[in-house]
Amino acid sequence: MASRRPHEQQDPDGRTPRPARPRSGRLRRTLTAGLVAASVAVPLSGAARPEAVPAPAPAVLAPLSLAGLDARYAANRGNILDAEKMAEDHGNRRRARALEAMAASDRHFLSFDGRDGGRTAEVFGDLAHAERIAVLVPGSDTSLDLYGRLRDGARALADQLGPRAAVIAWMGYETPATISPEVLTSGRAAAGAAQLTSFVASLRSAAPAARISLLCHSYGSVVCARAASGAEVSDIVLFGSPGTGFDTAAALHTGATVWAGRGGDDWVADVPHISIELPFRTVGFGTDPVSRHFGAHLFDAGPGGHSDYLRPGSVPLRNLARIVNGRPPQQTGEARHA
């Protein structure tokens, strides 16, 4: 096989060389790829998880309706305050402070459950009058204690979308840790997909005329892929994705338009796109979503890294907003060849 020049890098589908990405994240990418290799070689018995901060069971809510949003927001504020008190009594001041901030009067939650790391759905924008709704599905290491980055991204997207649009930061499943065996398998995604499908159905029932899009980051793209066939949405957008567990976009069996993008310095590009059958589970998520073989519509995700997609003023944030608003993304370079 002919050797490539050092300044060139093979395309994901193996066809044409392209300039190599900046290597500022070389160490992190190398460590992540090493984790994949080690996890394939070592039996996956599951990583120990830290003890969960106790929280009360939330109050049972009426079915989601736009007319009842204010009452729903108030009920979830009460759920958050109850969880804050229990965290304080347990001696976890960090969790208590995070919950205190969530209970602010200007914050609006469609759902809240403080147990087992937390499950939430926070609204940014006027959901009652929204014509376009983006459901932001996060990846690994997202919990009540690390919720700030998801919230910041959702707020930036809502600002970019403009009026008559709303963003829902959906933390509706137990996310895996980035450095853990669970992040290499679809177990957490399977449970999350069931919850996501149910949530989208309730949202669709409450707002039947709205254009709904799923925006799926990193491991969240595995969740969205598994939910795709049962979720009535207009777009499914995969960004920073390690793969979906499906060989092609067509295999998702969805009527939604499937988009994919990856930043030029995103370390996930160097995670091997493999799928290996082990006795009790499958490791890896297979085809690269930005490869021609997968067949998604590509969008320009700029030169940034794995955590830069929702950064204010960035190329990917602008393009994500365009997709949610039903407009074609602005394409440059290789992204034109979707």
Salt bridges, closest charged atoms under 4 A:
GLU8 OE2 - ARG5 NH2 2.55
ASP11 OD1 - ARG18 NE 3.36
ASP11 OD2 - ARG292 NH1 3.84
ASP13 OD2 - ARG15 NE 3.76
ASP13 OD2 - ARG292 NH1 2.84
GLU88 OE2 - ARG93 NE 2.96
ASP89 OD2 - LYS85 NZ 3.03
ASP113 OD2 - ARG115 NH2 2.78
ASP116 OD1 - ARG49 NH2 2.61
ASP116 OD2 - ARG119 NH2 3.75
GLU122 OE2 - ARG107 NE 2.82
ASP126 OD2 - HIS129 ND1 2.77
GLU131 OE1 - ARG132 NH1 3.57
GLU131 OE2 - ARG164 NE 3.35
ASP145 OD1 - ARG95 NE 2.88
GLU174 OE2 - ARG49 NE 3.54
GLU174 OE2 - ARG188 NH2 3.76
GLU232 OE2 - ARG204 NE 3.97
ASP235 OD2 - ARG211 NH2 2.57
ASP265 OD1 - ARG29 NH1 2.98
ASP266 OD1 - HIS306 ND1 2.82
ASP270 OD1 - ARG21 NH2 3.22
ASP270 OD2 - ARG23 NH2 3.86
ASP270 OD2 - ARG29 NE 2.90
ASP288 OD1 - ARG262 NH1 2.97
ASP288 OD2 - HIS273 NE2 3.35
GLU334 OE1 - ARG18 NH1 3.23
